Amino acid sequence: EGMAVLSLMMYTEQISPADFGGSVASELDINDEALQREIAYWWATQTVDPTVASVIKGTPMEILDLVQQMEANGETYSIGIYKEDGSGGHAITPFGVEDKGDGLYAILVYDNNYPGETRELFVDSRDNTWLYEASINPQVESELYTGNADTQTLDLTPTSARLGEQACPFCDGSGFSSTGGRLAAQDQKQN
C-alpha cells in the first residue's frame, strides 16, 4: 500500500522522487531510510480515519466506472485486490482504462512488484467479474486473483482522504498498544 500510494503521488507530482535521489519511483534505493519512512507513512494511512472510512468497496463494474471517472473527478486511487477468501491483499495504482472489445476492459495499473511495466486488471462486463495476476511481493510466485459482484474483493482508496490529518487511535489514552512483541495493553500517555 505504501509503495502504491507513494508512486502514485510521485506520478501526479504531489511528491518529488528527487527528494529521495531519483527521477522516477522505480529508480529509488529501497535501502534509503527517508524513503522507507515515507513508504511506511503512506502504508499506515490505510489503517486510520479518515482514510479507512473512505475506502470504496464495489462490484468490478462499479470500480471500473470510478477509475474511468478519475480524471473528470480530479481524484486518484489505489486499488486493493484480495483473493476470494479475503487473503493475499495487494495494492496497485490505476492510471487508465482500455476497452478491449466484446465487454472486456483493462484497468491499466502500475504494480510496484513489476517496475517499469504497464499491467492490466481485467474486468468483464458480461458477468461482472475481474482477474489480475499478482504476487504479494517480488520473491513470491504470482497467482491469479479473481472476483465477481458478490465477492467484494476489489476496493478503491481515494488519495484525497490520505492528505489531511489522520486520526491517532491511541493518542487519547483510550486505545491499546504493543511494544516489543508483547500482547497489546492499555496505551500510555507517551508511546
matplotlib code that plots the C-alpha trace (Angstrom):
import matplotlib.pyplot as plt

x = [0.0, 2.7, 4.6, 1.4, 0.4, 3.9, 4.5, 1.1, 1.9, 5.2, 3.4, 0.9, 3.8, 2.5, 5.8, 9.1, 11.2, 14.2, 13.6, 14.7, 17.5, 15.9, 13.8, 11.1, 9.9, 11.4, 14.9, 14.9, 17.0, 14.7, 17.5, 17.3, 15.9, 14.0, 12.3, 11.5, 9.9, 7.8, 6.6, 5.7, 3.8, 1.6, 1.1, -0.1, -2.7, -4.8, -5.4, -6.8, -9.5, -10.4, -8.6, -10.0, -13.6, -13.2, -12.4, -14.9, -16.0, -17.9, -18.6, -16.0, -18.2, -18.6, -14.8, -14.2, -16.7, -14.9, -11.5, -12.8, -14.0, -10.7, -9.6, -13.0, -13.5, -9.9, -9.5, -6.9, -7.0, -5.0, -6.8, -6.9, -7.1, -7.8, -8.3, -11.9, -11.3, -10.2, -6.5, -3.4, -4.1, -2.1, -2.3, -1.8, -2.1, -4.6, -3.9, -6.3, -8.8, -8.7, -11.7, -10.6, -13.9, -16.7, -17.4, -13.8, -12.0, -8.4, -7.7, -4.2, -2.1, 1.4, 2.3, 5.5, 6.4, 6.8, 8.7, 8.5, 5.7, 2.1, -0.1, -3.7, -6.5, -9.3, -13.0, -15.6, -18.8, -20.8, -20.6, -19.3, -16.0, -12.4, -9.0, -5.4, -2.2, -0.2, 2.3, 2.2, 6.0, 8.6, 10.0, 6.7, 5.4, 2.4, -1.1, -4.4, -6.6, -10.3, -13.6, -17.2, -20.0, -20.6, -17.0, -16.3, -12.6, -11.8, -11.7, -10.5, -8.9, -9.1, -5.8, -7.6, -8.5, -4.8, -3.8, -5.4, -4.7, -5.1, -6.7, -4.4, -6.4, -4.1, -3.2, -6.2, -5.3, -8.4, -6.7, -4.4, -0.7, 2.0, 5.8, 8.4, 6.2, 4.2, 0.4, -1.5, -2.3, -3.8, -1.6, 0.5, 0.4, 3.7, 4.1]
y = [0.0, 2.5, 1.9, 2.1, 5.4, 6.9, 6.0, 7.5, 10.7, 10.9, 10.3, 13.1, 15.3, 15.7, 14.4, 14.6, 11.5, 13.8, 14.2, 10.6, 10.6, 9.7, 11.0, 8.2, 5.9, 2.7, 4.2, 4.8, 2.9, 1.0, 1.0, 4.8, 5.5, 8.6, 6.6, 3.8, 6.2, 7.8, 4.4, 3.4, 6.7, 6.1, 2.5, 3.5, 5.9, 2.9, 1.9, 5.1, 7.6, 9.4, 7.1, 3.8, 5.3, 6.5, 3.1, 2.3, -1.3, -2.3, -4.7, -4.9, -2.7, -0.1, 0.0, 0.2, 3.2, 5.1, 4.5, 5.7, 9.0, 9.7, 12.5, 14.1, 14.0, 15.1, 12.1, 9.3, 6.0, 2.9, -0.4, -3.1, -6.6, -9.7, -13.4, -14.6, -15.9, -12.4, -13.3, -12.1, -8.4, -6.3, -2.7, -1.4, 2.0, 2.6, 5.2, 4.5, 2.1, 0.4, -1.0, -4.4, -5.1, -7.6, -6.3, -6.8, -3.8, -3.5, -1.2, -0.1, -0.2, 0.3, -2.6, -1.9, -5.6, -5.1, -1.8, -0.1, -2.3, -1.4, -4.2, -4.9, -5.8, -7.3, -6.5, -8.5, -6.5, -9.5, -11.3, -8.5, -10.4, -9.4, -11.0, -10.0, -12.0, -10.7, -11.5, -10.1, -9.4, -9.9, -13.0, -14.9, -16.6, -14.9, -16.2, -15.4, -13.2, -13.2, -12.0, -11.1, -8.8, -10.9, -11.3, -7.6, -8.3, -5.0, -1.7, 1.9, 4.2, 7.9, 9.8, 12.9, 11.1, 10.5, 14.1, 15.6, 14.9, 11.3, 10.2, 8.8, 5.9, 5.6, 9.2, 10.0, 7.2, 5.1, 2.7, -0.2, -0.5, -3.1, -2.9, -5.4, -8.4, -8.3, -8.5, -5.3, -3.4, 0.0, 2.6, 5.0, 8.8, 8.7, 5.6]
z = [0.0, 0.9, -2.3, -4.4, -2.8, -2.9, -6.5, -7.4, -5.6, -7.4, -10.8, -10.0, -8.9, -5.3, -4.1, -6.0, -6.4, -6.5, -2.7, -2.4, -5.0, -8.3, -11.2, -11.1, -8.3, -9.8, -9.7, -5.9, -3.5, -1.2, 1.5, 1.8, 5.3, 4.3, 1.5, 3.9, 6.3, 3.6, 2.4, 6.0, 6.5, 3.4, 4.3, 7.8, 6.5, 5.3, 8.9, 10.3, 9.7, 7.6, 5.1, 6.3, 6.4, 2.8, 1.2, -1.5, -1.9, -5.0, -7.8, -10.6, -12.8, -10.1, -9.5, -13.3, -13.5, -10.8, -12.3, -15.7, -14.0, -12.2, -14.5, -14.7, -10.9, -10.0, -7.7, -7.8, -6.0, -5.0, -5.8, -3.2, -4.5, -2.5, -3.0, -2.9, 0.7, 1.7, 2.0, 0.0, -0.2, -2.5, -3.6, -7.2, -8.8, -11.6, -14.2, -17.1, -18.7, -22.1, -23.9, -25.2, -27.0, -26.5, -23.0, -21.7, -20.1, -18.8, -15.9, -16.6, -13.4, -12.0, -9.8, -7.7, -8.0, -11.7, -12.1, -15.5, -16.7, -17.5, -16.1, -16.7, -14.3, -16.5, -15.9, -17.8, -18.0, -19.3, -16.0, -13.7, -12.9, -12.6, -12.7, -12.2, -12.0, -9.0, -6.3, -2.8, -3.2, -5.9, -4.2, -4.2, -7.3, -8.9, -8.6, -10.4, -8.3, -9.3, -8.1, -9.0, -7.9, -4.8, -3.5, -2.9, -3.5, -5.1, -3.4, -4.0, -1.5, -2.5, -2.4, -1.1, 2.2, 2.9, 2.6, 5.7, 9.3, 10.2, 13.5, 16.2, 17.8, 20.8, 21.5, 23.8, 26.2, 25.4, 22.9, 23.0, 22.1, 22.0, 22.4, 21.7, 20.7, 23.9, 24.0, 23.4, 26.6, 27.5, 25.9, 27.9, 27.5, 25.5, 23.4]

ax = plt.figure().add_subplot(projection="3d")
ax.plot(x, y, z, "-o")
ax.set_aspect("equal")
plt.show()
